[in-house]
C-alpha cells in the first residue's frame, strides 16, 4: 500500500533534472550551433547505431518542427539545415519550400539535385 506524507509547497525542491531530448536535443543543438548547411554526424563515441539515432532524431525534429533534415546514406547519419542555404544565407520560408510537412517529411530520400536546388546552385 502507498503512503502519503503531508508537505508544504516550501518543502518541495523546485530544481528539475530535465530529460528534454536526452539524446536528440544535444546533437541537434550542437549541429545548429555549427552553422553548417550539411554535416555528417560522427557516432564513434555514441553507443547507439546510426539507424537508431536516425529514428530518434527524425522523431524529435518532426515533433518540434525544426529546420533540420536527417539523412541516412550508406549507414552514415547526416543532418541538413533547411533554414539556411549552402553559403549560410538565411532562408526565410523554409517551411514553405518543403510543403505542408515539416523538416522530417515522409517520402523518398532527398536527392543530390534537391540538395543543390535548396542550396541555390
N, C-alpha and C positions, 0 to 999 in steps of 0.2 A: 504494500500500500504506500502511496505517495504522501509525504508530509509537507505542510506549508509552514513557513516561518514568516511572521509578520515583520515587515521592514518599512522604513520611511523613504521617500524619494532621495533624501540626502545620503542615504547609506548605499545607494546604487552607484557603482563605478560607471562613469559616462564614457570612458575610453573604449574604443572598439578595435578589435583586431579584424579588419576587413578582409573579406575573401573575394573582393571585386576582381574577377578575371585573374585568378592566381597565376594562370599560365599565359593566356592570350594577352591580357592587358599590358604587361611589361614588354612583350615582344612588339606589339603594335605601337605602343608609346615610343619605344626606342627607335623603331623604324620611322615614325613620323618626325621625330626629332632630328634624324639624319639629314632630312631634306632631299633624299634620293628619290628619283622617279621610279626606279625598279631596282630591287636588291634580292640577292639570294640569302636565305636565312641559314646560317651555319648552326647546325643542330648537334655538333660534336659533344658539347657539354650537357645536352638535354638527354634525358633517359627515354623519351618518347620517340616513336618512329615518325618520319616525315608525314606519312599518311594520317596518323593520329593528330599531329599538330595542324595539318591542313584542315581536318574536320573541326577541331576546336576553334581555330582562328576564323574559319568561314562562318561558323555559327555565331561567334562573337561579333564579327563585322556586320552580319546580317541583322542581328538583334539590335545593335547600336547604330545602324545606318552610317557606318564610317566610310570615308572615301578611299578605301583600300580594296584591292582585288587580289585575293590569294590565288596562286597558280601552282600546279604540280606538273613538273616535266622531268622525266627520267629519274624518278624517285628523289627529286630535289624540290624544295619548297621555295617559292619566290613570292614577294609582295610587290604590288604595283600601286602607286598613288594615282588616284583619279582626279584629285583636286589641283594638280599641277601638271604641266607638260614636261617634256624631256629636258628643256632648257631651264626649268624651275619656275616658269611664269605661272601665276595663279589662273586656274580655270574656274570661272565664276559659276557656270551652270553645269557642273559635273554630274549632278543627278539627272538632268535632262538628257545628257549625252548617252546615258545608258538606259533611258526609257523610264517606265514607272517602277522598275525593280531597283533594289539598292545595289551596293557595290559587289555583293556576292550573289549576283543573279544566277538563276538556274539556266541551263542551256549548254551548248557546246563550249569547249575551251576557247579562250581568246586566241586569235591567230596573230602572227607577226605583222600582217597587214593592218589589223585593228590597232595594235600597239603603235605602229608608225602613224596611223591616222590620228589617234588620240594625242600623240606626241607633236602633231602638227608638221610631220615631214613625210 
